[in-house]
C-alpha cells in the first residue's frame, strides 16, 4: 500500500481503534465515525476475506454474504497482494475465539 495516505489524522484514527477495549465501545465509535452503510461494507469485506481464506468460491461467497463479485474481486486482491491486514486480523479473531471456547469448556467441566 502506498504511504501517501498515512498522516497525523490517520495516525489518530488508528490510535483510536487500538485504544478501543471492548465490542460495545467499538460499536459506539463506529456509530459516530461512519455511516451505517460504511460499517456494513467493512463488515461484509471482512467476512468475504474470511471466506476467501477458507477457500470458498465466488458463487458460494455471493450466496453467503450478498457481496457483489466486484467486491469479492477487490477483497481477493488485497488478501493476496495487500499488507496482510485481513490475514492478521482474522488470525487474531480465530485465536481469541479458540481461547474463549477453551475457557467455556473449562467452566462446563467444573
Order of alpha helices (4+ residues) and beta strands (2+ residues): alpha-alpha-alpha-alpha-alpha-alpha
